[in-house]
Amino acid sequence: MPHQTHEEYFASVTPEARVLLERIQAEVQAIVPDATKCMGYQMPAFRQKKVFFYFAAFKKHIGVYPPVTNDKAFVLELARYRGPKGNLSFPLNEPLPIDLIRKVAAALSTQYS
């Protein structure tokens, strides 16, 4: 059965990944306080007028979707973490670049507003 809330999703991942997801959730809520939590594509997400930020834990990384596309300089700054479609992948065996994720949330909230 699909998860209905962020908390249900977080309970289904490893404790190590859960800590990272909870941190991302808190940072998005702080940087985009008018965003509401929701689920999309069976992943935790945030919406304003529409969904602008999805995040999920995988075996070896935390994924953040959709790609930032409207700021060329920022796209270049994200190059190390971008996959073939532009989605971001943050390896679990490295420190989470929370300042960068904060900037991604702010960029996506304006890109999809």
Stockholm file with secondary structure:
# STOCKHOLM 1.0

chainA/1-113         MPHQTHEEYFASVTPEARVLLERIQAEVQAIVPDATKCMGYQMPAFRQKKVFFYFAAFKKHIGVYPPVTNDKAFVLELARYRGPKGNLSFPLNEPLPIDLIRKVAAALSTQYS
#=GR chainA/1-113 SS CCCCSHHHHHHTSCHHHHHHHHHHHHHHHHHSTTCEEEEETTEEEEESSSEEEEEEECSSEEEEESCCCSCHHHHHHTGGGBCTTSCEEEETTSCCCHHHHHHHHHHHHHHTC
#=GC SS_cons         CCCCSHHHHHHTSCHHHHHHHHHHHHHHHHHSTTCEEEEETTEEEEESSSEEEEEEECSSEEEEESCCCSCHHHHHHTGGGBCTTSCEEEETTSCCCHHHHHHHHHHHHHHTC
//
